[in-house]
């Protein structure tokens, strides 16, 4: 009761004080004349509105639960712009928008007036339009062809929804959806005609590159910069961009521009300055908030009109657009960014990549890419019209699926209506892929039927099938489904029609598949496949038992309880105790594997040694009945391969769902269990340790086949950034890795089993040990904890407010509740004595296996994210009782008081 009385007194005092302030502000504000400046330098203000009416948080209805909110706020924005212009205030808008969903489908049907009004403003020279992407696509994970198509179609397309088709005049500036970019793409944008790129340099964790480069001076942070990329010293012009969180962080636009101008007068800022604020056009910030009259003076509460009026009469403020500013202001300095960028949680791809079912979606997309590439590469000339029609459909489905909306940034889950749309698209994609394979299969079968065995196989060798490998396919690691009733052999033999023989080792895979491991790349063509039952000796140094797995490179040791003390490579520890066994953090407690059994599986004969690890994960009373988690992993080594292979599957426990998100909406409400925090199906605790003088390096490879690396040196901005709860700024086309001096660890995933465009989040921890820094690799999992500390010029109030109100900062771990996942992974290690390029070639070959056609088994395709694939926790949930009175997250009173106090102090200065 005392706390209630205390809060009431505080609130009453604030109200009374605010009334007095409001009266004083009303009386005196109009009498305050701006001080005469002693410099001709200006602070230029540009306002950008990012239109994307296709949401992960909401559905596809023309009300507040869908794009109706967008339409309401955008119309209001246009009303305010017109009103202010009519009053003589020359404010201008910069618009960027997706074409496929917003400009092509939703706006023409539901709000053609919005298109007409923006078009009229552009034609009148008031506003400008810049480029986003055709499909609001996940640009960082696009192939070179997909990126090119996305930009070209954004400019003009046969649906006449291109920016040039609609608005005629388009400025050559790209503002990527969700700020997603990957190294190598800056040069690609330049080749596509773009002159500049807009990326967030934000003080809140809705950022692109503020933590990933040296600290910028005020002059650099408010002017164009020159982006370099490898040998390209002028890849693109970079426009540092800010969001509405930065307006709160900098107290107000009025304070921000005044501070910059004071620096200009003092000579500390020697040029004009640009404040480019670009944010979602559907954000309530632009509309404004309902407040009592005595608080209406507060900055950042009155919408676009208040924002513009707060600086409109200042002689040193000039309204502009980014393109207009670039015409008269050159780049201040050069900058190179090594990370792959996205403005999600932890300044990276966490909000999109780390949902459990993102892996299902991405695996299907890669399957479709591979089938399409196989069809194109197999023809001596252009594909026939029927095949080309199927390929066009395939590309159409992939283009739509590549929308960032189908992955996030809503967390932990996509809105339920969006999940249903994704499932439907994946079903259509699978059906189309099936038709392509059915079109291609007869020609392969015909080629296989033409070849004949020249002699009967020797004793112990059994003919199983005739297979065919296409050209331009990796032939080192090949997956093959086992025919029904055909037991697995110890090894296999592939034989050409001319009698050349290839010994083939067999690695077990999930779902009754085997991975054929060939010593050298297999040439394309037809082969006879034989099962080998002949006895084979165990190579020297190869061991597989209940407590030990090893070859001459890799050693895996288990203790009696089945726990893992370490993995050694060339007699040096590379993975510490606790690696390889699944674990999860639930309600702030780590839950580890239980009842672990380690069994010898393949003794090393026929070149492969394997052990089988089985166990359980249970949450006791938190779990539903009969919902104990189960895992079944196989670890393998190959006689002369310096790698460790891990394949298997895990079903996570199913827990009660007591947390209701979006309780106000019948279409968006959903039961979840928010106690899920982190999930690691295969934790890899690298043994290497370091300190701040030698930060860890992260190796990456994107879908434009651009390899790169970046360093975890974020402590240079804030000492708290020694502990990094989640690092995910690396697109993983097949593999990723971590390095320290001459030691490296790499992880590759077999994309035909499970794939993800950013499958390996990392976690760096600082301890009292010497050296203090360690790192954990978390393939196909999700990591969570405190967000990065952003550098700021102010006091961090916008940074704090963002976490309270942002819907993207939740953990993705609840999506693993009851989820079944499978994977096939290759671990590679290297030291100073090894050829890294040879390692990378092996990683790529493992992750992109060739397509092996079978004479007896036609190819099978099915979608992997369907209503049937949902875990039990998503099928049996309690009825939802809506609470229309329950509001979203609100800023705590303590933070509100701090923001209020800051504004009052500045006002009376």
FIRO-400556 format. One record per residue (C-alpha): residue in one letter; residue number from 1; x, y, z. Coordinates in steps of 0.25 Angstrom, whole numbers. Layout:
N
 fitor dolo    px    py    pz
     A  NUM     X     Y     Z
...
END
This chain:
909
 fitor dolo    px    py    pz
     X    1     0     0     0
     X    2    12     9     3
     X    3    17     8   -11
     X    4     4    11   -17
     X    5     3    24    -9
     X    6    17    27   -12
     X    7    15    25   -27
     X    8     2    33   -26
     X    9     9    45   -20
     X   10    20    44   -30
     X   11    10    44   -42
     X   12     2    55   -36
     X   13    15    64   -34
     X   14    19    61   -48
     X   15     5    64   -54
     X   16     5    78   -46
     X   17    19    81   -50
     X   18    16    78   -64
     X   19     4    87   -64
     X   20    12    98   -60
     X   21    23    95   -70
     X   22    12    94   -81
     X   23     7   108   -77
     X   24    21   114   -77
     X   25    24   107   -90
     X   26    12   113   -97
     X   27    14   127   -92
     X   28    29   128   -95
     X   29    32   119  -106
     X   30    27   128  -117
     X   31    35   140  -111
     X   32    48   132  -112
     X   33    56   137  -124
     X   34    67   128  -129
     X   35    81   132  -126
     X   36    89   138  -138
     X   37    98   128  -143
     X   38   113   131  -147
     X   39   114   121  -158
     X   40   107   118  -171
     X   41   107   103  -169
     X   42    94    96  -168
     X   43    88    84  -162
     X   44    80    77  -173
     X   45    68    68  -168
     X   46    63    57  -177
     X   47    51    49  -173
     X   48    49    35  -179
     X   49    37    26  -179
     X   50    39    11  -181
     X   51    26     4  -187
     X   52    24   -11  -186
     X   53    10   -15  -184
     X   54    13   -30  -182
     X   55    16   -33  -168
     X   56    22   -44  -159
     X   57    15   -38  -147
     X   58     1   -36  -153
     X   59    -8   -43  -164
     X   60   -13   -39  -177
     X   61   -26   -32  -174
     X   62   -30   -17  -176
     X   63   -31   -14  -161
     X   64   -22   -12  -149
     X   65   -18   -26  -149
     X   66   -13   -26  -163
     X   67    -9   -15  -173
     X   68   -20    -5  -168
     X   69   -11     1  -158
     X   70    -1     4  -169
     X   71   -12    11  -178
     X   72   -17    19  -166
     X   73    -3    24  -162
     X   74     2    26  -177
     X   75   -11    35  -180
     X   76    -8    43  -168
     X   77     6    45  -171
     X   78     2    50  -185
     X   79    -8    59  -179
     X   80     2    65  -170
     X   81    12    67  -181
     X   82     2    74  -190
     X   83    -3    83  -178
     X   84    11    87  -175
     X   85    15    90  -189
     X   86     3    98  -191
     X   87     7   106  -179
     X   88    20   109  -186
     X   89    29    99  -178
     X   90    37    92  -189
     X   91    38    78  -182
     X   92    40    67  -192
     X   93    39    52  -191
     X   94    47    40  -196
     X   95    39    28  -199
     X   96    44    14  -200
     X   97    35     2  -202
     X   98    34   -13  -207
     X   99    28   -15  -220
     X  100    22   -29  -220
     X  101    13   -28  -208
     X  102    11   -13  -205
     X  103    11    -6  -219
     X  104     6   -18  -227
     X  105    -4   -25  -219
     X  106    -9   -18  -206
     X  107    -9    -3  -210
     X  108   -15    -4  -223
     X  109   -27   -11  -217
     X  110   -29    -5  -204
     X  111   -22     9  -205
     X  112   -19    14  -219
     X  113   -21    28  -213
     X  114    -7    26  -206
     X  115     0    23  -219
     X  116    -7    35  -226
     X  117    -3    44  -214
     X  118    12    40  -213
     X  119    13    40  -229
     X  120     7    55  -229
     X  121    17    59  -218
     X  122    29    53  -226
     X  123    24    59  -239
     X  124    23    73  -232
     X  125    38    71  -227
     X  126    34    71  -212
     X  127    37    56  -209
     X  128    47    46  -215
     X  129    46    30  -216
     X  130    58    21  -214
     X  131    60     6  -216
     X  132    57    -5  -206
     X  133    55   -18  -213
     X  134    44   -24  -222
     X  135    40   -35  -211
     X  136    45   -28  -198
     X  137    55   -39  -200
     X  138    65   -46  -190
     X  139    76   -39  -199
     X  140    88   -44  -190
     X  141    84   -58  -194
     X  142    81   -56  -209
     X  143    90   -62  -220
     X  144    96   -52  -230
     X  145    84   -55  -240
     X  146    74   -53  -229
     X  147    79   -40  -224
     X  148    80   -35  -238
     X  149    66   -39  -241
     X  150    61   -33  -229
     X  151    67   -19  -232
     X  152    63   -19  -247
     X  153    49   -23  -244
     X  154    48   -13  -233
     X  155    51    -2  -244
     X  156    42    -8  -255
     X  157    35   -21  -257
     X  158    24   -27  -266
     X  159    14   -25  -255
     X  160    16   -10  -256
     X  161    19    -9  -241
     X  162    33    -4  -243
     X  163    37     9  -237
     X  164    40    15  -251
     X  165    27     9  -256
     X  166    19    16  -245
     X  167    27    29  -241
     X  168    36    31  -253
     X  169    47    37  -245
     X  170    55    28  -236
     X  171    67    32  -228
     X  172    79    22  -229
     X  173    80    20  -214
     X  174    77     6  -208
     X  175    71     4  -194
     X  176    71   -11  -192
     X  177    59   -18  -185
     X  178    63   -20  -171
     X  179    76   -14  -174
     X  180    81   -27  -179
     X  181    94   -28  -187
     X  182   105   -37  -189
     X  183   120   -35  -192
     X  184   121   -34  -207
     X  185   108   -28  -209
     X  186   112   -13  -209
     X  187   120   -15  -222
     X  188   108   -23  -228
     X  189    99   -11  -224
     X  190   108    -1  -231
     X  191   108   -10  -244
     X  192    93   -10  -243
     X  193    93     5  -244
     X  194    92     9  -229
     X  195   101    20  -225
     X  196    98    20  -210
     X  197    93    11  -199
     X  198    85    15  -186
     X  199    89     7  -174
     X  200    86    10  -159
     X  201    97    16  -150
     X  202    88    15  -138
     X  203    90    17  -123
     X  204    79     6  -121
     X  205    79    -9  -124
     X  206    72    -7  -137
     X  207    85    -4  -144
     X  208    94    -8  -156
     X  209   108    -4  -154
     X  210   111     5  -142
     X  211   117    -6  -134
     X  212   125   -12  -146
     X  213   134    -1  -150
     X  214   143     9  -143
     X  215   135    20  -135
     X  216   131    31  -145
     X  217   133    46  -142
     X  218   120    55  -142
     X  219   124    60  -156
     X  220   126    46  -162
     X  221   113    41  -155
     X  222   105    52  -161
     X  223   111    52  -175
     X  224   113    42  -187
     X  225   124    32  -186
     X  226   132    24  -196
     X  227   130     9  -195
     X  228   141     0  -199
     X  229   140   -15  -202
     X  230   153   -22  -203
     X  231   161   -17  -215
     X  232   149    -8  -219
     X  233   152     5  -212
     X  234   140    12  -217
     X  235   129     1  -216
     X  236   117    10  -212
     X  237   114    23  -204
     X  238   109    20  -190
     X  239    98    29  -184
     X  240    98    28  -168
     X  241    83    26  -165
     X  242    75    27  -152
     X  243    62    22  -147
     X  244    52    28  -137
     X  245    59    21  -126
     X  246    70    31  -128
     X  247    61    43  -127
     X  248    58    38  -113
     X  249    72    35  -111
     X  250    76    49  -115
     X  251    65    55  -106
     X  252    58    62  -118
     X  253    60    66  -133
     X  254    61    80  -127
     X  255    72    77  -118
     X  256    79    68  -128
     X  257    80    79  -138
     X  258    84    89  -128
     X  259    95    81  -123
     X  260   101    79  -137
     X  261   100    94  -140
     X  262   107    97  -127
     X  263   118    88  -132
     X  264   118    95  -145
     X  265   119   109  -138
     X  266   130   103  -130
     X  267   138    98  -142
     X  268   138    84  -137
     X  269   128    80  -148
     X  270   134    86  -161
     X  271   123    83  -171
     X  272   108    83  -173
     X  273   102    72  -166
     X  274    91    62  -170
     X  275    81    55  -160
     X  276    74    45  -169
     X  277    63    38  -160
     X  278    57    26  -168
     X  279    47    17  -161
     X  280    35     8  -163
     X  281    23    16  -169
     X  282    13     9  -161
     X  283    20    13  -147
     X  284    11    20  -138
     X  285    22    30  -135
     X  286    18    37  -148
     X  287     3    38  -144
     X  288     6    43  -130
     X  289     0    38  -116
     X  290   -12    43  -108
     X  291    -7    50   -96
     X  292   -13    60   -86
     X  293   -12    75   -90
     X  294    -1    77   -80
     X  295     8    67   -86
     X  296     6    71  -101
     X  297    19    79  -100
     X  298    27    66   -99
     X  299    36    64  -111
     X  300    34    50  -119
     X  301    19    50  -115
     X  302    12    58  -125
     X  303    15    51  -138
     X  304    21    56  -151
     X  305    15    70  -149
     X  306    21    72  -136
     X  307    34    67  -141
     X  308    35    76  -153
     X  309    30    89  -145
     X  310    40    87  -135
     X  311    51    91  -144
     X  312    44    98  -156
     X  313    47   112  -151
     X  314    62   110  -148
     X  315    70   117  -159
     X  316    81   107  -158
     X  317    71    95  -161
     X  318    68    92  -176
     X  319    59    81  -180
     X  320    65    72  -191
     X  321    65    58  -197
     X  322    77    49  -197
     X  323    79    50  -212
     X  324    79    65  -212
     X  325    89    65  -200
     X  326    98    56  -208
     X  327    98    65  -220
     X  328   106    76  -213
     X  329   113    68  -202
     X  330   124    58  -204
     X  331   129    46  -196
     X  332   136    50  -183
     X  333   145    37  -182
     X  334   146    23  -185
     X  335   140    11  -177
     X  336   140    -4  -179
     X  337   129   -13  -172
     X  338   133   -28  -171
     X  339   120   -33  -164
     X  340   108   -38  -171
     X  341    97   -28  -167
     X  342    83   -28  -162
     X  343    75   -19  -152
     X  344    70   -30  -143
     X  345    72   -35  -129
     X  346    87   -34  -126
     X  347    90   -26  -138
     X  348    89   -38  -147
     X  349    81   -49  -153
     X  350    75   -55  -139
     X  351    61   -50  -142
     X  352    60   -58  -155
     X  353    70   -69  -155
     X  354    68   -75  -141
     X  355    53   -80  -141
     X  356    53   -95  -141
     X  357    45   -95  -154
     X  358    54   -85  -162
     X  359    62   -97  -164
     X  360    51  -105  -171
     X  361    47   -93  -179
     X  362    62   -91  -184
     X  363    64  -105  -187
     X  364    53  -105  -196
     X  365    57   -93  -203
     X  366    71   -99  -205
     X  367    65  -111  -210
     X  368    58  -103  -221
     X  369    70   -95  -225
     X  370    78  -108  -227
     X  371    67  -115  -235
     X  372    66  -102  -244
     X  373    81  -102  -246
     X  374    81  -116  -249
     X  375    70  -114  -260
     X  376    78  -102  -266
     X  377    91  -109  -266
     X  378    87  -122  -272
     X  379    82  -116  -285
     X  380    91  -114  -296
     X  381    83  -102  -301
     X  382    71   -94  -295
     X  383    61  -102  -287
     X  384    49  -107  -295
     X  385    36   -98  -293
     X  386    29  -108  -284
     X  387    42  -109  -275
     X  388    44   -93  -276
     X  389    30   -91  -271
     X  390    32  -100  -259
     X  391    46   -93  -256
     X  392    38   -79  -257
     X  393    28   -84  -247
     X  394    39   -89  -238
     X  395    46   -76  -238
     X  396    33   -69  -235
     X  397    31   -77  -223
     X  398    45   -75  -218
     X  399    44   -60  -220
     X  400    32   -59  -212
     X  401    37   -68  -201
     X  402    50   -60  -200
     X  403    42   -49  -194
     X  404    48   -46  -180
     X  405    34   -46  -175
     X  406    34   -61  -176
     X  407    45   -62  -166
     X  408    43   -50  -156
     X  409    46   -41  -150
     X  410    34   -44  -141
     X  411    39   -53  -129
     X  412    38   -63  -124
     X  413    28   -67  -134
     X  414    22   -62  -147
     X  415     8   -58  -147
     X  416    -1   -70  -148
     X  417    -7   -65  -161
     X  418     7   -63  -167
     X  419    11   -77  -163
     X  420    -1   -82  -171
     X  421     3   -74  -183
     X  422    17   -80  -183
     X  423    13   -94  -182
     X  424     4   -92  -194
     X  425    15   -86  -202
     X  426    25   -98  -198
     X  427    14  -108  -202
     X  428    13  -101  -216
     X  429    28  -100  -217
     X  430    30  -115  -214
     X  431    19  -119  -224
     X  432    26  -111  -235
     X  433    39  -117  -232
     X  434    33  -130  -233
     X  435    28  -127  -247
     X  436    42  -122  -251
     X  437    48  -135  -246
     X  438    38  -143  -253
     X  439    41  -136  -266
     X  440    56  -139  -264
     X  441    56  -153  -259
     X  442    52  -160  -271
     X  443    65  -155  -279
     X  444    73  -160  -267
     X  445    67  -173  -266
     X  446    69  -175  -281
     X  447    84  -172  -279
     X  448    84  -182  -268
     X  449    77  -192  -276
     X  450    87  -192  -287
     X  451    99  -196  -279
     X  452   101  -211  -276
     X  453   110  -219  -266
     X  454   122  -225  -273
     X  455   123  -236  -263
     X  456   116  -242  -251
     X  457   121  -236  -238
     X  458   130  -244  -229
     X  459   126  -252  -217
     X  460   121  -243  -205
     X  461   118  -232  -215
     X  462   103  -230  -218
     X  463    97  -221  -229
     X  464    87  -211  -223
     X  465    84  -201  -234
     X  466    89  -192  -245
     X  467    91  -178  -242
     X  468    94  -165  -250
     X  469   102  -153  -246
     X  470    99  -140  -254
     X  471   110  -130  -258
     X  472   114  -118  -250
     X  473   111  -126  -237
     X  474   120  -129  -225
     X  475   123  -143  -226
     X  476   131  -145  -213
     X  477   119  -147  -203
     X  478   106  -153  -209
     X  479    93  -156  -201
     X  480    85  -168  -205
     X  481    72  -172  -199
     X  482    72  -187  -196
     X  483    62  -196  -204
     X  484    50  -202  -196
     X  485    55  -215  -190
     X  486    70  -213  -194
     X  487    78  -213  -182
     X  488    90  -204  -180
     X  489   104  -210  -184
     X  490   117  -207  -178
     X  491   122  -200  -190
     X  492   119  -199  -205
     X  493   125  -200  -219
     X  494   123  -191  -230
     X  495   127  -196  -244
     X  496   127  -189  -258
     X  497   121  -197  -270
     X  498   136  -198  -274
     X  499   140  -205  -261
     X  500   147  -194  -253
     X  501   144  -196  -239
     X  502   142  -186  -227
     X  503   142  -191  -213
     X  504   132  -184  -205
     X  505   131  -182  -190
     X  506   117  -181  -184
     X  507   113  -171  -173
     X  508   100  -173  -166
     X  509    89  -161  -168
     X  510    76  -158  -162
     X  511    63  -163  -169
     X  512    69  -176  -174
     X  513    79  -169  -183
     X  514    94  -172  -185
     X  515   105  -162  -188
     X  516   114  -168  -199
     X  517   128  -163  -196
     X  518   137  -164  -208
     X  519   152  -161  -207
     X  520   152  -152  -219
     X  521   142  -145  -227
     X  522   134  -154  -235
     X  523   133  -151  -250
     X  524   119  -149  -256
     X  525   112  -161  -263
     X  526   105  -174  -260
     X  527   110  -184  -249
     X  528   106  -198  -244
     X  529   104  -198  -229
     X  530   108  -210  -221
     X  531   107  -213  -207
     X  532   120  -219  -200
     X  533   119  -230  -190
     X  534   133  -235  -191
     X  535   142  -235  -179
     X  536   151  -223  -177
     X  537   162  -221  -167
     X  538   162  -209  -157
     X  539   172  -199  -161
     X  540   183  -196  -151
     X  541   179  -185  -141
     X  542   164  -186  -144
     X  543   155  -189  -132
     X  544   140  -189  -129
     X  545   136  -193  -115
     X  546   126  -189  -104
     X  547   137  -179   -98
     X  548   145  -175  -110
     X  549   145  -171  -125
     X  550   157  -168  -132
     X  551   166  -168  -145
     X  552   180  -163  -147
     X  553   174  -148  -147
     X  554   162  -148  -138
     X  555   160  -154  -124
     X  556   146  -153  -116
     X  557   147  -158  -102
     X  558   135  -161   -93
     X  559   135  -164   -78
     X  560   127  -175   -71
     X  561   114  -167   -70
     X  562   114  -164   -85
     X  563   118  -149   -83
     X  564   129  -143   -92
     X  565   142  -138   -86
     X  566   148  -134  -100
     X  567   151  -135  -114
     X  568   165  -135  -118
     X  569   171  -132  -132
     X  570   186  -136  -135
     X  571   187  -139  -120
     X  572   182  -125  -116
     X  573   169  -121  -109
     X  574   159  -114  -119
     X  575   146  -117  -112
     X  576   144  -116   -97
     X  577   135  -124   -88
     X  578   120  -122   -90
     X  579   121  -122  -105
     X  580   113  -130  -115
     X  581   102  -133  -105
     X  582    89  -125  -106
     X  583    85  -115   -95
     X  584    75  -104   -93
     X  585    73   -92   -83
     X  586    59   -92   -77
     X  587    54   -83   -67
     X  588    68   -78   -64
     X  589    73   -93   -62
     X  590    82  -101   -71
     X  591    76  -115   -74
     X  592    86  -125   -80
     X  593    85  -138   -86
     X  594    81  -150   -77
     X  595    82  -165   -78
     X  596    93  -164   -88
     X  597    97  -177   -95
     X  598   109  -178  -104
     X  599   110  -190  -113
     X  600   120  -195  -123
     X  601   113  -195  -137
     X  602   124  -198  -147
     X  603   137  -203  -143
     X  604   146  -196  -153
     X  605   146  -207  -164
     X  606   143  -202  -178
     X  607   149  -189  -174
     X  608   138  -183  -165
     X  609   137  -184  -150
     X  610   124  -179  -143
     X  611   118  -178  -129
     X  612   103  -176  -126
     X  613    99  -167  -115
     X  614    85  -167  -109
     X  615    79  -160   -98
     X  616    68  -151   -92
     X  617    64  -137   -88
     X  618    53  -136   -78
     X  619    48  -124   -71
     X  620    40  -132   -60
     X  621    27  -125   -55
     X  622    28  -114   -66
     X  623    27  -125   -77
     X  624    14  -130   -83
     X  625    11  -145   -80
     X  626    20  -154   -89
     X  627    27  -142   -95
     X  628    41  -146   -91
     X  629    51  -141  -101
     X  630    59  -151  -108
     X  631    72  -150  -117
     X  632    79  -160  -125
     X  633    93  -156  -131
     X  634   104  -163  -139
     X  635   118  -159  -138
     X  636   127  -164  -149
     X  637   142  -163  -154
     X  638   147  -167  -167
     X  639   161  -174  -168
     X  640   169  -163  -175
     X  641   159  -151  -173
     X  642   163  -140  -163
     X  643   149  -138  -160
     X  644   138  -142  -150
     X  645   124  -145  -155
     X  646   112  -143  -147
     X  647    98  -147  -151
     X  648    85  -150  -144
     X  649    72  -145  -139
     X  650    66  -139  -127
     X  651    51  -137  -122
     X  652    51  -126  -111
     X  653    42  -128   -99
     X  654    28  -122  -100
     X  655    24  -112   -89
     X  656    11  -106   -84
     X  657     8   -92   -90
     X  658     3   -82   -80
     X  659     7   -69   -87
     X  660    -2   -62   -97
     X  661     4   -53  -107
     X  662    -5   -43  -115
     X  663   -17   -45  -105
     X  664   -25   -33  -111
     X  665   -26   -40  -125
     X  666   -34   -52  -129
     X  667   -25   -55  -141
     X  668   -12   -52  -135
     X  669   -14   -57  -121
     X  670    -5   -69  -117
     X  671    -1   -78  -106
     X  672    14   -80  -104
     X  673    23   -84   -93
     X  674    33   -72   -91
     X  675    42   -80   -81
     X  676    49   -86   -93
     X  677    62   -77   -94
     X  678    73   -84  -101
     X  679    74   -97  -109
     X  680    87  -104  -113
     X  681    85  -117  -121
     X  682   100  -118  -123
     X  683   108  -109  -114
     X  684   122  -107  -118
     X  685   131  -102  -107
     X  686   144   -98  -114
     X  687   156  -100  -106
     X  688   164   -88  -111
     X  689   164   -76  -101
     X  690   169   -62  -104
     X  691   169   -48   -98
     X  692   165   -34  -104
     X  693   178   -33  -111
     X  694   175   -44  -120
     X  695   160   -45  -123
     X  696   153   -57  -129
     X  697   151   -57  -144
     X  698   138   -62  -151
     X  699   139   -68  -165
     X  700   127   -68  -174
     X  701   123   -71  -188
     X  702   110   -65  -195
     X  703   101   -69  -206
     X  704   109   -60  -216
     X  705   121   -69  -212
     X  706   128   -57  -205
     X  707   137   -62  -194
     X  708   140   -53  -183
     X  709   143   -51  -168
     X  710   141   -41  -157
     X  711   146   -40  -143
     X  712   139   -39  -129
     X  713   145   -26  -125
     X  714   132   -20  -120
     X  715   139   -17  -106
     X  716   145    -5  -113
     X  717   131     2  -112
     X  718   128    -3   -98
     X  719   134   -12   -88
     X  720   121   -20   -86
     X  721   123   -25  -100
     X  722   133   -35   -96
     X  723   121   -44   -92
     X  724   113   -46  -105
     X  725   101   -54  -103
     X  726    98   -56  -118
     X  727   107   -53  -130
     X  728   100   -56  -143
     X  729   106   -47  -154
     X  730   111   -58  -163
     X  731   103   -63  -175
     X  732   105   -78  -176
     X  733   105   -84  -190
     X  734   109   -97  -186
     X  735   119   -94  -174
     X  736   124   -84  -164
     X  737   136   -84  -155
     X  738   144   -78  -144
     X  739   159   -75  -144
     X  740   170   -70  -134
     X  741   184   -68  -139
     X  742   187   -81  -146
     X  743   176   -89  -140
     X  744   162   -91  -147
     X  745   149   -99  -145
     X  746   139  -100  -157
     X  747   125  -106  -157
     X  748   118  -110  -170
     X  749   104  -115  -171
     X  750    99  -124  -182
     X  751    88  -116  -189
     X  752    80  -128  -193
     X  753    77  -131  -179
     X  754    76  -118  -172
     X  755    80  -104  -176
     X  756    79   -90  -171
     X  757    85   -77  -177
     X  758    91   -73  -163
     X  759    91   -87  -156
     X  760   102   -84  -146
     X  761   100   -74  -135
     X  762   112   -72  -126
     X  763   114   -68  -112
     X  764   126   -61  -106
     X  765   128   -61   -91
     X  766   138   -54   -82
     X  767   143   -60   -69
     X  768   153   -59   -58
     X  769   162   -69   -65
     X  770   174   -66   -72
     X  771   173   -64   -84
     X  772   158   -59   -81
     X  773   151   -60   -94
     X  774   144   -73   -99
     X  775   134   -76  -110
     X  776   123   -86  -112
     X  777   118   -90  -126
     X  778   103   -93  -126
     X  779    99  -100  -140
     X  780    84  -101  -142
     X  781    81   -95  -129
     X  782    78   -81  -123
     X  783    85   -73  -112
     X  784    80   -62  -104
     X  785    84   -52   -93
     X  786    87   -37   -91
     X  787    87   -29  -104
     X  788   100   -22  -108
     X  789   103    -8  -102
     X  790   102     2  -113
     X  791   112    14  -113
     X  792   104    27  -112
     X  793   106    42  -111
     X  794    95    43  -100
     X  795    90    36   -88
     X  796    84    23   -93
     X  797    69    26   -91
     X  798    65    22  -105
     X  799    73    10  -104
     X  800    66     6   -91
     X  801    52    10   -97
     X  802    54     1  -109
     X  803    56   -12  -101
     X  804    43    -9   -94
     X  805    34    -6  -106
     X  806    41   -14  -117
     X  807    34   -27  -121
     X  808    47   -33  -128
     X  809    56   -35  -115
     X  810    49   -48  -110
     X  811    57   -61  -110
     X  812    53   -71  -122
     X  813    55   -83  -113
     X  814    40   -85  -110
     X  815    39   -89  -125
     X  816    47  -102  -121
     X  817    36  -106  -111
     X  818    33  -121  -115
     X  819    40  -118  -129
     X  820    47  -130  -136
     X  821    60  -126  -144
     X  822    70  -134  -151
     X  823    84  -130  -156
     X  824    97  -135  -163
     X  825   109  -127  -160
     X  826   124  -128  -163
     X  827   134  -122  -153
     X  828   148  -118  -158
     X  829   160  -113  -150
     X  830   173  -107  -155
     X  831   186  -102  -150
     X  832   198   -94  -155
     X  833   203  -107  -163
     X  834   190  -109  -172
     X  835   185  -104  -185
     X  836   173   -96  -182
     X  837   168   -96  -196
     X  838   167  -111  -196
     X  839   159  -111  -184
     X  840   149  -101  -190
     X  841   148  -109  -202
     X  842   144  -121  -194
     X  843   134  -113  -186
     X  844   127  -108  -199
     X  845   127  -122  -205
     X  846   120  -128  -192
     X  847   110  -116  -191
     X  848   106  -117  -206
     X  849   105  -132  -209
     X  850   102  -135  -224
     X  851    89  -140  -228
     X  852    90  -155  -230
     X  853    79  -161  -239
     X  854    74  -175  -236
     X  855    69  -185  -247
     X  856    60  -192  -236
     X  857    55  -180  -228
     X  858    49  -168  -235
     X  859    52  -155  -227
     X  860    43  -151  -216
     X  861    40  -137  -212
     X  862    31  -132  -200
     X  863    30  -119  -192
     X  864    37  -120  -179
     X  865    29  -109  -172
     X  866    14  -113  -172
     X  867     2  -114  -162
     X  868     6  -128  -160
     X  869    21  -125  -156
     X  870    16  -116  -145
     X  871    20  -121  -131
     X  872    10  -126  -121
     X  873    11  -113  -114
     X  874     5  -105  -126
     X  875    -6  -115  -128
     X  876   -13  -117  -115
     X  877   -14  -103  -108
     X  878   -25   -97   -98
     X  879   -35   -88  -104
     X  880   -32   -74  -104
     X  881   -40   -63   -96
     X  882   -37   -50  -102
     X  883   -34   -38   -94
     X  884   -37   -26  -102
     X  885   -33   -17   -90
     X  886   -19   -22   -89
     X  887    -9   -13   -96
     X  888     5   -15  -101
     X  889    18   -13   -94
     X  890    19     1   -88
     X  891    31     9   -83
     X  892    33     8   -68
     X  893    30    20   -60
     X  894    45    21   -55
     X  895    50    22   -70
     X  896    38    32   -73
     X  897    43    41   -61
     X  898    57    41   -66
     X  899    53    45   -80
     X  900    43    56   -75
     X  901    54    61   -66
     X  902    64    61   -77
     X  903    54    69   -86
     X  904    52    79   -75
     X  905    66    82   -72
     X  906    69    84   -87
     X  907    57    94   -88
     X  908    61   102   -76
     X  909    75   103   -82
END
